[in-house]
Amino acid sequence: MDKYNERRRNSRKKEIPFSGTRGFGACSSSALARLMLASHCDGNFKLYRLLSALGINLSSSYGDVVIAFDEDMKNHRAEIDSKVPKSKSSQTCGDSIFKAARSDAGKFQKLDETGIMMRSYRHGIVDRAVNMHHGETFRHTHFMHLDLPEKACTFLCGDVIYRYWDWAKKVASLFPEYKPMIEGMKTFLGRMHAKVHVWYCQIIWVGHWMSEAALTLGEEQEQVFFQNVKIWKCNKAYGDYQRDHLTAAVLFWNDQKEKGMVNQLIKRRERALKQIEISNKQLESDISKYKLKIEQLPILLGELRKAAKECKAGKEHLKDESPLQQAQNSLEGYNAHIKILQSRISRIATTSGQRIKFRKAITLMSKKRSKLIAFISANSKFKIQEDNLLTGHFPWQNLSGSQCRSNSKYNVVKR
């Protein structure tokens, strides 16, 4: 058996086109390995593995080329746990009840691995991954964050990034060696996930407002999961050592992305030029409509950010609320939670039973939301429209005494 395993490892190693860069496969660009604009970390719960499928105790043929050794993650977790106690709070984002990740996670029965977290560059190349044994936590994101300062990464993208950033700052204050991770990088809330966050999070954290971010989405890892999850679904019944097929799939994916990189860059440039033309026309129309000047846009953005920070601070310190205010806050939360459940049907649900469970929850939330809308309409002057439900921006969140509504300001500055 030992000779067989040795031959197996040697044959696998010959197949890997190593370039000295972890996880790149055929990508041999040293500049790309050292410099990156943005990195998106995300977990996938569809790539779980059953505890009953432990299999033969063999070591990985690929080592930690893509997927980090479990022992490394275990040691990193133990180091943080020595000074940062586990939190029992929900770590949600505002009223959105967004639980994409948290500082700690509960115990998962019958599962040896609850999923996998991967990290990809702006062009969809995966360079790092780690198994999740306790759900998706900030400790996994922090482990993926460790070597990004060395690669001069500018933006760290995530689904609940500002919650993670507060936690990472706390860790850096206790571990001085982690301070470069905070000081040299910027947070970037993914543009699509921002839609299910409360409105002030969209203003403060979304990457759309970031200088030099260009058309970065902050959702690059979603493309990798979407394309490969069907191939990897058999993962749940595989033994630990058989997880090598994930590494092989990632190396193949990186190789295909590298081969098509030139064509992709040309297409992206053409798409960016078209988008600039469209946005300029929309901007001219909005400026004419609201009788503004182009020089006023930075001022409008400053007003939006100020209003968002004030609203966030008010939400955190508000204790006594009237029934109307409670209804407004509940409506914001229910509306955002419905969007989250809709996304989880495609992102997390692996069986028809799970999808039915999510749909029932959506139906229940929708009924509660309708009652809240009726209550608010009957007890205030606010009229809630379909556009408010889609954007997550409601009439009571508008700035008073401003030249145009906050929602309009948002759309104008967004151009």
One Martini backbone bead per residue (centre of mass of N, CA, C, O) as a GRO file, in nm:
protein
  415
    1MET     BB    1   0.058   0.063  -0.020
    2ASP     BB    2   0.298   0.259  -0.001
    3LYS     BB    3   0.391   0.230  -0.297
    4TYR     BB    4   0.127   0.321  -0.424
    5ASN     BB    5   0.118   0.606  -0.298
    6GLU     BB    6   0.387   0.703  -0.417
    7ARG     BB    7   0.310   0.672  -0.716
    8ARG     BB    8   0.062   0.854  -0.702
    9ARG     BB    9   0.206   1.116  -0.620
   10ASN     BB   10   0.411   1.131  -0.857
   11SER     BB   11   0.201   1.138  -1.088
   12ARG     BB   12   0.058   1.397  -0.996
   13LYS     BB   13   0.303   1.593  -0.997
   14LYS     BB   14   0.350   1.575  -1.310
   15GLU     BB   15   0.065   1.720  -1.379
   16ILE     BB   16   0.168   1.975  -1.241
   17PRO     BB   17   0.211   2.317  -1.345
   18PHE     BB   18   0.446   2.446  -1.195
   19SER     BB   19   0.544   2.811  -1.094
   20GLY     BB   20   0.568   2.902  -0.777
   21THR     BB   21   0.249   2.940  -0.760
   22ARG     BB   22  -0.014   2.923  -0.574
   23GLY     BB   23  -0.288   2.796  -0.765
   24PHE     BB   24  -0.226   2.869  -1.089
   25GLY     BB   25  -0.091   2.666  -1.258
   26ALA     BB   26  -0.048   2.805  -1.575
   27CYS     BB   27   0.015   3.059  -1.412
   28SER     BB   28   0.335   3.252  -1.458
   29SER     BB   29   0.280   3.534  -1.340
   30SER     BB   30   0.456   3.720  -1.116
   31ALA     BB   31   0.292   3.983  -1.110
   32LEU     BB   32   0.017   3.851  -1.037
   33ALA     BB   33   0.125   3.723  -0.769
   34ARG     BB   34   0.201   4.017  -0.633
   35LEU     BB   35  -0.039   4.167  -0.789
   36MET     BB   36  -0.354   4.319  -0.678
   37LEU     BB   37  -0.662   4.468  -0.657
   38ALA     BB   38  -0.859   4.212  -0.588
   39SER     BB   39  -1.028   4.012  -0.324
   40HIS     BB   40  -1.246   3.721  -0.304
   41CYS     BB   41  -1.426   3.589  -0.030
   42ASP     BB   42  -1.590   3.259  -0.017
   43GLY     BB   43  -1.852   3.041   0.066
   44ASN     BB   44  -1.945   2.680   0.024
   45PHE     BB   45  -2.215   2.454   0.119
   46LYS     BB   46  -2.215   2.235  -0.122
   47LEU     BB   47  -1.906   2.140  -0.027
   48TYR     BB   48  -1.960   1.895   0.145
   49ARG     BB   49  -1.883   1.642   0.412
   50LEU     BB   50  -1.927   1.346   0.540
   51LEU     BB   51  -1.853   1.171   0.825
   52SER     BB   52  -1.900   0.876   0.686
   53ALA     BB   53  -1.659   0.971   0.453
   54LEU     BB   54  -1.352   0.927   0.541
   55GLY     BB   55  -1.193   0.686   0.475
   56ILE     BB   56  -0.880   0.681   0.390
   57ASN     BB   57  -0.570   0.760   0.547
   58LEU     BB   58  -0.464   1.008   0.333
   59SER     BB   59  -0.267   1.207   0.164
   60SER     BB   60  -0.224   1.470  -0.027
   61SER     BB   61  -0.097   1.509  -0.349
   62TYR     BB   62  -0.106   1.845  -0.351
   63GLY     BB   63  -0.137   1.954  -0.086
   64ASP     BB   64  -0.123   2.328  -0.066
   65VAL     BB   65  -0.173   2.456  -0.350
   66VAL     BB   66  -0.479   2.539  -0.259
   67ILE     BB   67  -0.552   2.370  -0.012
   68ALA     BB   68  -0.524   2.398   0.299
   69PHE     BB   69  -0.421   2.286   0.578
   70ASP     BB   70  -0.593   2.201   0.856
   71GLU     BB   71  -0.366   2.262   1.062
   72ASP     BB   72  -0.328   2.562   0.993
   73MET     BB   73  -0.616   2.650   1.068
   74LYS     BB   74  -0.613   2.544   1.356
   75ASN     BB   75  -0.378   2.723   1.458
   76HIS     BB   76  -0.507   2.996   1.393
   77ARG     BB   77  -0.754   2.962   1.569
   78ALA     BB   78  -0.604   2.918   1.838
   79GLU     BB   79  -0.462   3.192   1.844
   80ILE     BB   80  -0.719   3.368   1.852
   81ASP     BB   81  -0.865   3.225   2.096
   82SER     BB   82  -0.650   3.320   2.314
   83LYS     BB   83  -0.780   3.643   2.284
   84VAL     BB   84  -1.058   3.575   2.129
   85PRO     BB   85  -1.361   3.546   2.207
   86LYS     BB   86  -1.646   3.400   2.170
   87SER     BB   87  -1.941   3.479   2.001
   88LYS     BB   88  -2.313   3.515   2.049
   89SER     BB   89  -2.364   3.696   1.834
   90SER     BB   90  -2.493   3.755   1.509
   91GLN     BB   91  -2.346   3.961   1.318
   92THR     BB   92  -2.523   4.159   1.173
   93CYS     BB   93  -2.663   4.375   0.919
   94GLY     BB   94  -2.840   4.548   1.075
   95ASP     BB   95  -3.169   4.480   0.945
   96SER     BB   96  -3.090   4.233   0.738
   97ILE     BB   97  -3.004   3.953   0.860
   98PHE     BB   98  -2.704   3.892   0.775
   99LYS     BB   99  -2.549   3.541   0.755
  100ALA     BB  100  -2.282   3.477   0.583
  101ALA     BB  101  -2.113   3.571   0.839
  102ARG     BB  102  -1.913   3.508   1.138
  103SER     BB  103  -1.716   3.485   1.412
  104ASP     BB  104  -1.900   3.236   1.465
  105ALA     BB  105  -2.010   2.885   1.495
  106GLY     BB  106  -2.187   2.623   1.493
  107LYS     BB  107  -2.273   2.295   1.515
  108PHE     BB  108  -2.223   2.020   1.287
  109GLN     BB  109  -2.394   1.752   1.213
  110LYS     BB  110  -2.270   1.486   1.010
  111LEU     BB  111  -2.011   1.673   0.956
  112ASP     BB  112  -1.680   1.731   0.858
  113GLU     BB  113  -1.753   1.930   0.613
  114THR     BB  114  -1.938   2.233   0.544
  115GLY     BB  115  -1.711   2.339   0.339
  116ILE     BB  116  -1.574   2.606   0.123
  117MET     BB  117  -1.311   2.843   0.094
  118MET     BB  118  -1.248   3.102  -0.146
  119ARG     BB  119  -0.999   3.273  -0.358
  120SER     BB  120  -1.015   3.555  -0.585
  121TYR     BB  121  -0.954   3.733  -0.841
  122ARG     BB  122  -1.070   3.961  -1.068
  123HIS     BB  123  -1.036   3.718  -1.307
  124GLY     BB  124  -1.103   3.428  -1.153
  125ILE     BB  125  -0.850   3.338  -0.993
  126VAL     BB  126  -0.754   3.071  -0.799
  127ASP     BB  127  -0.526   3.066  -0.493
  128ARG     BB  128  -0.730   2.988  -0.245
  129ALA     BB  129  -0.810   2.750   0.027
  130VAL     BB  130  -1.059   2.629   0.280
  131ASN     BB  131  -1.176   2.436   0.514
  132MET     BB  132  -1.502   2.389   0.668
  133HIS     BB  133  -1.593   2.273   1.007
  134HIS     BB  134  -1.777   2.549   1.133
  135GLY     BB  135  -1.837   2.712   0.918
  136GLU     BB  136  -1.868   3.050   0.844
  137THR     BB  137  -1.595   3.257   0.938
  138PHE     BB  138  -1.373   3.505   1.023
  139ARG     BB  139  -1.130   3.309   1.052
  140HIS     BB  140  -1.122   3.228   0.756
  141THR     BB  141  -1.086   3.507   0.633
  142HIS     BB  142  -0.822   3.570   0.788
  143PHE     BB  143  -0.656   3.342   0.662
  144MET     BB  144  -0.693   3.459   0.364
  145HIS     BB  145  -0.563   3.751   0.448
  146LEU     BB  146  -0.258   3.720   0.526
  147ASP     BB  147  -0.106   3.747   0.214
  148LEU     BB  148  -0.213   4.015   0.074
  149PRO     BB  149   0.000   4.237   0.141
  150GLU     BB  150   0.231   4.098  -0.029
  151LYS     BB  151   0.035   4.149  -0.302
  152ALA     BB  152  -0.085   4.438  -0.305
  153CYS     BB  153  -0.370   4.454  -0.202
  154THR     BB  154  -0.643   4.676  -0.201
  155PHE     BB  155  -0.906   4.483  -0.202
  156LEU     BB  156  -1.155   4.353   0.023
  157CYS     BB  157  -1.396   4.116  -0.042
  158GLY     BB  158  -1.748   4.098   0.077
  159ASP     BB  159  -2.063   4.039   0.229
  160VAL     BB  160  -1.965   4.135   0.550
  161ILE     BB  161  -1.714   4.338   0.575
  162TYR     BB  162  -1.760   4.536   0.819
  163ARG     BB  163  -1.775   4.321   1.036
  164TYR     BB  164  -1.497   4.201   0.981
  165TRP     BB  165  -1.326   4.461   1.018
  166ASP     BB  166  -1.383   4.505   1.317
  167TRP     BB  167  -1.264   4.231   1.399
  168ALA     BB  168  -0.977   4.269   1.271
  169LYS     BB  169  -0.900   4.512   1.447
  170LYS     BB  170  -0.909   4.360   1.712
  171VAL     BB  171  -0.689   4.155   1.639
  172ALA     BB  172  -0.462   4.367   1.574
  173SER     BB  173  -0.452   4.481   1.871
  174LEU     BB  174  -0.347   4.187   1.982
  175PHE     BB  175  -0.182   4.147   1.694
  176PRO     BB  176   0.070   4.320   1.550
  177GLU     BB  177   0.130   4.132   1.292
  178TYR     BB  178  -0.174   4.222   1.166
  179LYS     BB  179  -0.173   4.530   1.083
  180PRO     BB  180  -0.111   4.528   0.768
  181MET     BB  181  -0.400   4.418   0.693
  182ILE     BB  182  -0.534   4.706   0.763
  183GLU     BB  183  -0.348   4.949   0.657
  184GLY     BB  184  -0.319   4.837   0.330
  185MET     BB  185  -0.643   4.824   0.312
  186LYS     BB  186  -0.970   4.782   0.159
  187THR     BB  187  -1.303   4.784   0.163
  188PHE     BB  188  -1.553   4.560  -0.021
  189LEU     BB  189  -1.873   4.567  -0.117
  190GLY     BB  190  -2.057   4.389  -0.296
  191ARG     BB  191  -2.281   4.487  -0.535
  192MET     BB  192  -2.498   4.260  -0.499
  193HIS     BB  193  -2.502   4.222  -0.184
  194ALA     BB  194  -2.584   4.519  -0.121
  195LYS     BB  195  -2.895   4.486  -0.188
  196VAL     BB  196  -2.934   4.326   0.112
  197HIS     BB  197  -2.869   4.582   0.243
  198VAL     BB  198  -2.877   4.845   0.396
  199TRP     BB  199  -2.856   5.161   0.275
  200TYR     BB  200  -2.602   5.264   0.441
  201CYS     BB  201  -2.412   5.036   0.344
  202GLN     BB  202  -2.413   5.113   0.043
  203ILE     BB  203  -2.273   5.390   0.091
  204ILE     BB  204  -2.017   5.315   0.271
  205TRP     BB  205  -1.915   5.009   0.136
  206VAL     BB  206  -1.950   5.011  -0.149
  207GLY     BB  207  -1.744   4.978  -0.439
  208HIS     BB  208  -1.859   5.203  -0.632
  209TRP     BB  209  -1.707   5.451  -0.464
  210MET     BB  210  -1.428   5.356  -0.529
  211SER     BB  211  -1.119   5.437  -0.587
  212GLU     BB  212  -0.985   5.239  -0.852
  213ALA     BB  213  -1.211   5.002  -0.900
  214ALA     BB  214  -1.392   5.040  -1.123
  215LEU     BB  215  -1.561   4.729  -1.233
  216THR     BB  216  -1.560   4.600  -0.973
  217LEU     BB  217  -1.766   4.365  -0.798
  218GLY     BB  218  -1.698   4.149  -0.559
  219GLU     BB  219  -1.802   3.845  -0.718
  220GLU     BB  220  -1.595   3.634  -0.846
  221GLN     BB  221  -1.649   3.358  -0.689
  222GLU     BB  222  -1.932   3.296  -0.805
  223GLN     BB  223  -1.838   3.195  -1.082
  224VAL     BB  224  -1.688   2.948  -0.985
  225PHE     BB  225  -1.925   2.806  -0.841
  226PHE     BB  226  -2.123   2.795  -1.082
  227GLN     BB  227  -1.935   2.621  -1.280
  228ASN     BB  228  -1.841   2.377  -1.048
  229VAL     BB  229  -2.065   2.251  -0.860
  230LYS     BB  230  -2.157   2.008  -1.039
  231ILE     BB  231  -1.884   1.857  -1.024
  232TRP     BB  232  -1.870   1.868  -0.683
  233LYS     BB  233  -2.127   1.715  -0.558
  234CYS     BB  234  -1.974   1.434  -0.491
  235ASN     BB  235  -1.807   1.519  -0.234
  236LYS     BB  236  -1.978   1.405   0.018
  237ALA     BB  237  -1.866   1.086  -0.043
  238TYR     BB  238  -1.581   1.156   0.013
  239GLY     BB  239  -1.282   1.141   0.110
  240ASP     BB  240  -1.034   1.330   0.219
  241TYR     BB  241  -0.819   1.266  -0.012
  242GLN     BB  242  -1.042   1.310  -0.254
  243ARG     BB  243  -1.020   1.634  -0.257
  244ASP     BB  244  -0.829   1.660  -0.507
  245HIS     BB  245  -1.048   1.724  -0.725
  246LEU     BB  246  -1.061   2.024  -0.652
  247THR     BB  247  -0.776   2.102  -0.728
  248ALA     BB  248  -0.791   2.008  -1.022
  249ALA     BB  249  -1.025   2.198  -1.101
  250VAL     BB  250  -0.879   2.464  -1.036
  251LEU     BB  251  -0.637   2.428  -1.228
  252PHE     BB  252  -0.811   2.411  -1.480
  253TRP     BB  253  -0.952   2.682  -1.451
  254ASN     BB  254  -0.695   2.858  -1.454
  255ASP     BB  255  -0.599   2.768  -1.733
  256GLN     BB  256  -0.848   2.874  -1.891
  257LYS     BB  257  -0.827   3.169  -1.800
  258GLU     BB  258  -0.541   3.222  -1.913
  259LYS     BB  259  -0.601   3.160  -2.215
  260GLY     BB  260  -0.852   3.390  -2.210
  261MET     BB  261  -0.737   3.672  -2.114
  262VAL     BB  262  -0.707   3.851  -2.366
  263ASN     BB  263  -1.003   3.844  -2.459
  264GLN     BB  264  -1.124   3.947  -2.192
  265LEU     BB  265  -0.985   4.224  -2.183
  266ILE     BB  266  -1.107   4.330  -2.445
  267LYS     BB  267  -1.406   4.300  -2.365
  268ARG     BB  268  -1.393   4.476  -2.110
  269ARG     BB  269  -1.313   4.735  -2.251
  270GLU     BB  270  -1.557   4.759  -2.436
  271ARG     BB  271  -1.768   4.756  -2.206
  272ALA     BB  272  -1.661   5.007  -2.058
  273LEU     BB  273  -1.703   5.211  -2.289
  274LYS     BB  274  -2.010   5.171  -2.308
  275GLN     BB  275  -2.074   5.242  -2.011
  276ILE     BB  276  -1.973   5.531  -2.020
  277GLU     BB  277  -2.173   5.633  -2.231
  278ILE     BB  278  -2.433   5.565  -2.076
  279SER     BB  279  -2.369   5.718  -1.809
  280ASN     BB  280  -2.340   6.000  -1.936
  281LYS     BB  281  -2.633   6.024  -2.031
  282GLN     BB  282  -2.765   5.986  -1.753
  283LEU     BB  283  -2.620   6.221  -1.616
  284GLU     BB  284  -2.723   6.450  -1.797
  285SER     BB  285  -3.021   6.401  -1.733
  286ASP     BB  286  -3.006   6.444  -1.421
  287ILE     BB  287  -2.880   6.726  -1.419
  288SER     BB  288  -3.117   6.856  -1.572
  289LYS     BB  289  -3.352   6.771  -1.384
  290TYR     BB  290  -3.198   6.897  -1.103
  291LYS     BB  291  -3.014   7.139  -1.156
  292LEU     BB  292  -2.706   7.071  -1.193
  293LYS     BB  293  -2.356   7.024  -1.129
  294ILE     BB  294  -2.067   6.853  -1.164
  295GLU     BB  295  -1.934   6.987  -0.900
  296GLN     BB  296  -2.164   6.860  -0.695
  297LEU     BB  297  -2.110   6.553  -0.662
  298PRO     BB  298  -1.914   6.542  -0.417
  299ILE     BB  299  -2.121   6.673  -0.227
  300LEU     BB  300  -2.341   6.456  -0.249
  301LEU     BB  301  -2.165   6.226  -0.147
  302GLY     BB  302  -2.108   6.352   0.128
  303GLU     BB  303  -2.408   6.363   0.219
  304LEU     BB  304  -2.464   6.064   0.202
  305ARG     BB  305  -2.247   5.968   0.403
  306LYS     BB  306  -2.344   6.133   0.640
  307ALA     BB  307  -2.633   6.018   0.653
  308ALA     BB  308  -2.549   5.722   0.687
  309LYS     BB  309  -2.388   5.755   0.953
  310GLU     BB  310  -2.622   5.875   1.117
  311CYS     BB  311  -2.813   5.637   1.083
  312LYS     BB  312  -2.629   5.422   1.205
  313ALA     BB  313  -2.596   5.562   1.481
  314GLY     BB  314  -2.901   5.575   1.546
  315LYS     BB  315  -2.956   5.268   1.542
  316GLU     BB  316  -2.748   5.194   1.775
  317HIS     BB  317  -2.885   5.420   2.000
  318LEU     BB  318  -3.169   5.338   1.977
  319LYS     BB  319  -3.440   5.271   2.209
  320ASP     BB  320  -3.693   5.452   2.176
  321GLU     BB  321  -3.994   5.349   2.008
  322SER     BB  322  -4.232   5.375   1.803
  323PRO     BB  323  -4.457   5.192   1.631
  324LEU     BB  324  -4.371   5.316   1.358
  325GLN     BB  325  -4.063   5.268   1.384
  326GLN     BB  326  -4.083   4.964   1.420
  327ALA     BB  327  -4.218   4.911   1.146
  328GLN     BB  328  -3.992   5.027   0.971
  329ASN     BB  329  -3.765   4.840   1.069
  330SER     BB  330  -3.909   4.574   0.999
  331LEU     BB  331  -3.938   4.625   0.695
  332GLU     BB  332  -3.640   4.635   0.632
  333GLY     BB  333  -3.576   4.348   0.733
  334TYR     BB  334  -3.779   4.180   0.565
  335ASN     BB  335  -3.689   4.274   0.284
  336ALA     BB  336  -3.394   4.174   0.309
  337HIS     BB  337  -3.459   3.876   0.385
  338ILE     BB  338  -3.596   3.797   0.122
  339LYS     BB  339  -3.345   3.833  -0.057
  340ILE     BB  340  -3.174   3.623   0.087
  341LEU     BB  341  -3.357   3.375   0.039
  342GLN     BB  342  -3.348   3.390  -0.270
  343SER     BB  343  -3.037   3.341  -0.288
  344ARG     BB  344  -3.031   3.063  -0.125
  345ILE     BB  345  -3.168   2.879  -0.328
  346SER     BB  346  -2.906   2.887  -0.525
  347ARG     BB  347  -2.650   2.880  -0.313
  348ILE     BB  348  -2.742   2.642  -0.087
  349ALA     BB  349  -2.951   2.468  -0.198
  350THR     BB  350  -2.958   2.094  -0.259
  351THR     BB  351  -3.265   2.048  -0.203
  352SER     BB  352  -3.604   2.044  -0.215
  353GLY     BB  353  -3.649   2.085   0.089
  354GLN     BB  354  -3.485   2.349   0.115
  355ARG     BB  355  -3.646   2.513  -0.093
  356ILE     BB  356  -3.919   2.492   0.049
  357LYS     BB  357  -3.832   2.630   0.310
  358PHE     BB  358  -3.762   2.905   0.182
  359ARG     BB  359  -4.040   2.961   0.048
  360LYS     BB  360  -4.204   2.965   0.308
  361ALA     BB  361  -4.049   3.201   0.434
  362ILE     BB  362  -4.119   3.406   0.213
  363THR     BB  363  -4.425   3.398   0.248
  364LEU     BB  364  -4.428   3.489   0.544
  365MET     BB  365  -4.273   3.757   0.503
  366SER     BB  366  -4.470   3.884   0.295
  367LYS     BB  367  -4.713   3.905   0.485
  368LYS     BB  368  -4.576   4.086   0.697
  369ARG     BB  369  -4.503   4.313   0.500
  370SER     BB  370  -4.794   4.389   0.418
  371LYS     BB  371  -4.887   4.475   0.703
  372LEU     BB  372  -4.677   4.701   0.740
  373ILE     BB  373  -4.758   4.873   0.499
  374ALA     BB  374  -5.048   4.926   0.596
  375PHE     BB  375  -4.972   5.061   0.866
  376ILE     BB  376  -4.796   5.293   0.755
  377SER     BB  377  -5.011   5.417   0.561
  378ALA     BB  378  -5.228   5.471   0.801
  379ASN     BB  379  -4.992   5.635   1.003
  380SER     BB  380  -4.891   5.795   0.741
  381LYS     BB  381  -4.748   5.967   0.452
  382PHE     BB  382  -4.628   5.715   0.350
  383LYS     BB  383  -4.542   5.574   0.022
  384ILE     BB  384  -4.512   5.249  -0.086
  385GLN     BB  385  -4.312   5.116  -0.338
  386GLU     BB  386  -4.159   4.900  -0.548
  387ASP     BB  387  -3.887   5.051  -0.552
  388ASN     BB  388  -3.834   5.028  -0.246
  389LEU     BB  389  -3.813   4.713  -0.239
  390LEU     BB  390  -3.575   4.687  -0.444
  391THR     BB  391  -3.364   4.902  -0.302
  392GLY     BB  392  -3.418   4.962   0.023
  393HIS     BB  393  -3.549   5.256  -0.008
  394PHE     BB  394  -3.716   5.475   0.205
  395PRO     BB  395  -3.888   5.764   0.269
  396TRP     BB  396  -3.774   5.803   0.578
  397GLN     BB  397  -3.459   5.825   0.460
  398ASN     BB  398  -3.478   6.103   0.377
  399LEU     BB  399  -3.378   6.411   0.332
  400SER     BB  400  -3.419   6.710   0.480
  401GLY     BB  401  -3.404   6.996   0.284
  402SER     BB  402  -3.336   6.901   0.008
  403GLN     BB  403  -3.313   6.920  -0.332
  404CYS     BB  404  -3.310   6.605  -0.327
  405ARG     BB  405  -3.355   6.299  -0.295
  406SER     BB  406  -3.169   6.040  -0.186
  407ASN     BB  407  -3.235   5.848  -0.416
  408SER     BB  408  -3.153   6.053  -0.634
  409LYS     BB  409  -2.865   6.096  -0.540
  410TYR     BB  410  -2.772   5.811  -0.575
  411ASN     BB  411  -2.821   5.798  -0.887
  412VAL     BB  412  -2.644   6.036  -0.970
  413VAL     BB  413  -2.368   5.948  -0.841
  414LYS     BB  414  -2.357   5.658  -0.977
  415ARG     BB  415  -2.276   5.761  -1.270
   0.00000   0.00000   0.00000
